[in-house]
Amino acid sequence: MINATLKLTRVANDGAEMFRKYFLVSDFADVRGQAKASVVPLSVGAPMPTSEHLTVKGGENEAMMAMADLIKGLPGNEGFAAKIDFDPS
Protein backbone atom coordinates (compact mmCIF):
# COMPACT_ATOMS: atom_id res chain seq x y z
CA MET A 1 0.00 0.00 0.00
CA ILE A 2 1.22 3.48 -0.89
CA ASN A 3 -0.08 6.68 0.76
CA ALA A 4 0.65 10.13 -0.61
CA THR A 5 -0.65 13.67 -0.77
CA LEU A 6 -1.12 15.49 -4.05
CA LYS A 7 -0.86 19.28 -3.80
CA LEU A 8 -1.87 21.45 -6.76
CA THR A 9 -0.74 25.09 -6.71
CA ARG A 10 -0.92 28.13 -8.95
CA VAL A 11 -0.80 31.91 -8.69
CA ALA A 12 -4.06 33.76 -9.34
CA ASN A 13 -4.27 36.93 -11.44
CA ASP A 14 -4.21 39.04 -8.27
CA GLY A 15 -0.97 37.38 -7.11
CA ALA A 16 -2.55 35.18 -4.44
CA GLU A 17 -1.41 31.56 -4.23
CA MET A 18 -4.19 29.05 -4.80
CA PHE A 19 -3.89 25.40 -3.79
CA ARG A 20 -5.84 22.17 -3.62
CA LYS A 21 -4.77 19.11 -1.70
CA TYR A 22 -5.79 15.46 -2.01
CA PHE A 23 -4.89 12.28 -0.09
CA LEU A 24 -4.15 9.29 -2.33
CA VAL A 25 -3.98 5.60 -1.42
CA SER A 26 -3.10 2.75 -3.75
CA ASP A 27 -2.94 -1.00 -3.25
CA PHE A 28 -3.31 -4.21 -5.20
CA ALA A 29 -6.79 -5.09 -6.45
CA ASP A 30 -8.43 -8.48 -6.00
CA VAL A 31 -7.47 -9.37 -9.59
CA ARG A 32 -3.87 -10.37 -10.27
CA GLY A 33 -1.95 -7.81 -12.34
CA GLN A 34 -4.13 -4.89 -11.30
CA ALA A 35 -3.96 -2.19 -8.65
CA LYS A 36 -6.45 0.37 -7.43
CA ALA A 37 -6.17 3.91 -6.15
CA SER A 38 -8.53 5.96 -4.03
CA VAL A 39 -8.70 9.72 -3.48
CA VAL A 40 -9.96 11.85 -0.58
CA PRO A 41 -10.15 15.65 -0.99
CA LEU A 42 -8.40 17.61 1.76
CA SER A 43 -9.44 21.05 0.44
CA VAL A 44 -12.98 22.38 0.57
CA GLY A 45 -14.46 22.63 -2.92
CA ALA A 46 -11.68 20.64 -4.59
CA PRO A 47 -12.94 19.07 -7.85
CA MET A 48 -13.42 15.30 -7.64
CA PRO A 49 -13.66 12.59 -10.28
CA THR A 50 -17.02 10.85 -10.73
CA SER A 51 -15.67 7.86 -8.80
CA GLU A 52 -13.23 8.11 -5.92
CA HIS A 53 -11.70 4.74 -6.91
CA LEU A 54 -9.69 3.77 -10.01
CA THR A 55 -8.40 0.33 -11.06
CA VAL A 56 -5.57 -0.03 -13.58
CA LYS A 57 -3.39 -2.79 -14.99
CA GLY A 58 -0.01 -2.79 -13.29
CA GLY A 59 1.09 -2.09 -9.76
CA GLU A 60 0.52 0.41 -7.01
CA ASN A 61 2.78 3.04 -8.60
CA GLU A 62 0.82 2.91 -11.86
CA ALA A 63 -2.46 3.26 -9.97
CA MET A 64 -1.12 6.22 -7.96
CA MET A 65 0.13 8.02 -11.06
CA ALA A 66 -3.10 7.32 -12.99
CA MET A 67 -5.16 8.84 -10.16
CA ALA A 68 -2.85 11.88 -9.98
CA ASP A 69 -3.18 12.39 -13.75
CA LEU A 70 -6.97 12.05 -13.53
CA ILE A 71 -7.15 14.68 -10.78
CA LYS A 72 -4.81 17.09 -12.61
CA GLY A 73 -7.05 16.85 -15.69
CA LEU A 74 -10.33 17.65 -13.93
CA PRO A 75 -12.18 20.82 -14.93
CA GLY A 76 -11.16 23.45 -12.42
CA ASN A 77 -7.66 22.02 -11.93
CA GLU A 78 -6.21 23.27 -15.23
CA GLY A 79 -3.10 25.41 -14.86
CA PHE A 80 -2.14 24.03 -11.46
CA ALA A 81 1.36 22.65 -10.87
CA ALA A 82 1.34 19.25 -9.13
CA LYS A 83 3.58 17.87 -6.40
CA ILE A 84 3.24 14.41 -4.89
CA ASP A 85 4.53 13.82 -1.35
CA PHE A 86 5.04 10.11 -0.65
CA ASP A 87 5.71 10.84 3.03
CA PRO A 88 2.48 12.56 4.10
CA SER A 89 2.35 13.82 7.64
N, C-alpha and C positions, 0 to 999 in steps of 0.2 A: 504494500500500500504506500502511495506517495501522497503527501499533503503539501499544499503550496498556497500562497496568496498571489493573486494577479492584480497589479495596480496599474490603472490607466491614468495618464496625466496629460494635460495640455494647458496652454496659456490662452485665456479668453481675450477678446478684442480690447477689453478695458485693462488688461495686464494682470488680472487675477488668475491664480492657478486653480484649475479645476481638476478633480480627481474622482475616480470610481474604484472601488476595491471589491474583490471577489475572493472567496475561499474555494479552492479546488481540491478534490480527492479523487484518486484513481486507484483501481485494483483490478485483479483478473476477474473476468466474467465467468459464469457457469460453463460456458462453452470453451473448449480448448482452442487456443490460438486467438482469443479475443480478450479485450480489456474494456472496462467501462470507467467513465469519469462522471463526477457529479459536481454541481456548482451551487454555492450559497452566496447571495449578495450580501456584502458588508456595508454598502452605502445605500442610504435611502434614495429611492427613485432610480436606481441603477437598472438599465435595460436587461431583460432576461430572455433567454431562448424559450421557445414554446415548451420544451421539455428540459427539466433540470438534470437529466441523465443522458449520456451518449455512450454507445457501444461501438468499438472499432476493431478491425483486425489488427493484430499486433499485441504489443505489451502495454504496460502502464505508462511508459513515456509517450508512446504514440497517442494514447487516450488523453493524457494531460495536454499535449500540444494541440490535438484536435479541438478540445474544449476551449483552450485559450484562443485559437484561431476563430472559432465560432463566436465567442464573446466579442473579440475585436471587430468582427464584421457586422455586428448588430446595428440597426439604425439607432442613431444617437451616440454611438461610440466611434464614429468616423473622426479621424484627425487626432486621436489620442495615441500617445506613445505607451507601449506596454513593457512592464517589467515583472518577471516572475521571481518570487522569493521561495526557494525550496526549504527554507528554515523559518517557517512562520512562528511568530511569538505572540 
